[in-house]
Amino acid sequence: MSTFKDSTFNASNPVFYNTTNNIGALPAFYPPRESLLRTLAEVAVKRASWNPDAPKCHPNTRKPIRTSLTKWPDDPGGHPVQWICGYTGTGKTTIAQTMAEYWAKEGRLAATFFFSRLSEDTSSTEYFKETIAYQLLQILSFPDDALRFLQREELSARGWAAIVDALSSLPQTRPPPRLPMIIIFDGLDECHDLDEPISLLRDILASASKLKHLIKFLVCCRPELMIEKTFTDLNPGGTVTRRVTIGEDRADHNDIRTSLRHSFKRICEVRRKENTISIRNGLWPSEYEVEELVDRASGQFVFAAIVIAFVDDEYEDPVELLNRVLERRGPSFRAIDDLYLVILERVDARIGSPELRRMLRNLLWSVSRMSTHMLPHFWFEEQVKFNILVKHLHTVLHRPDGLDGAIRLRHKSFDDFLERPSSRHSFSISWVSRWFACVRSNSVHTSSFYGAELDQHHRQTCEGFIVVFQEPFRRLRYMYLKKGQEVHCCT
């Protein structure tokens, strides 16, 4: 007979209540499912879920692939895994977000994980299993005896196999939600340590055929060598994974053309009403200019998206801004780099190269790690400079409306551009210089973190910043001290 210390039991209502550890007004006992949800919620990566506000495919673009994916779950002979692959900027994440929205409305979306190297918790698989388990638990009704597979200890010890066992416990025929359901993984190649997602991918592919009556998987990522090899090795007879490559078909060029024309039409209509465009009548841009942009995009939807964001600046004439983009001619393989140069040169004219480079370096170090309210305290002598920088870089930076949201890069290709050494411009900022800039900065000294000007909320933010990056700072401090240099940092 089991005994429960410090508990009471009501035979007419067989629920145990803890009588000693009540916390505030919350009940001390939770049914197993709710208790497990609360436990997993502590570590689940919320930002890895699909985002209703993220960019989606234009209704008239990506029609073949969206139609195929729409029919795929109900195809009894369909592959259990669909791999959407393509190089940077070809629109993989946009397709994933679009299909996540569609399947969520259909009641078929089981879970998602959108990896991104722009934040610490989405650039590793550390809490991947807990995040997926947390989402599955909110959608699916697992039998009580299957909940043990989703406990944190079980997930930590057995990994993906524990989730497979939990899913296998579900009945094969059941009322809604409709089966099979869909799990989406996007950006596996975004992990800092590629060995992590490779191991995870192997486990998923190995279990895909077993779970196909319950779950199908949509995977979107670049065709990195090891990822491609993993898909090939675990695809016997081509029965597990169907590969769909995007960005190399003429249909992609047509879709980019459609997207550009739609966006330019919107800009033109709005600006003519506001009388803030230098062309009152006639076609803008011309067919030749649109085709030039399509050719430069080379299948990269991100190029078209950045052009539209740059041109649609409420403070300047869109005709003039588009001319700046078109005037810079170069090989198509570096078109997106040329576009970033146009954007930075525009800001450079207002701020100056040394100052811009310093501010970019510091901003990129702190991007996604601090709130918009905190950044000026740490990196900039004047709030005005900070506001000017973010305002003019709205094309590549997303600044949330509130003070507590983190500034994020709109696309990782901008980070790639800045990190790549180049003799063509002076904006290159290696990751090493970002680290050293942070160590050199007096702002990183702990006294700056706990200044009287910061309220309690922001002090807690700073404490978290120190804890997360303490070890890398310690290593860099050691490197500096070996050279006999004095360094102040948070160690």
Secondary structure, DSSP 8 states (H G I E B T S, - for coil): ----TTEEEETTEEEEEESS--BTTB-S---HHHHHHHHHHTT--GGGS--TTS----TTSSHHHHHHHHHGGG-TTS-SEEEEE--TTSSHHHHHHHHHHHHHHHT-EEEEEE--TTSSTTSSSTTHHHHHHHHHHHHS---GGGGGGGSHHHHHHHTHHHHHHHHHTS-SS-SSS-SSEEEEEE-GGGSSSTHHHHHHHHHHHHHHHHHTTTEEEEEEE---HHHHHHHHHT-GGG-SEEEEE-SSSHHHHHHHHHHHHHHHHHHHHHHHHHT-SS--SS-SS-HHHHHHHHHHHTT-HHHHHHHHHHH--TTS-HHHHHHHHHH----GGGHHHHHHHHHHHHHHHHH-HHHHHHHHHHHHHHTTTSBTTTHHHHH-S-HHHHHHHHHHTTTTEE--SSSSSB-EES-HHHHHHHHS--SS-S----HHHHHHHHHH-GGGSHHHHT-TTS-HHHHHHHHHHHHHHHHHHHHHHHHHHHTT-------
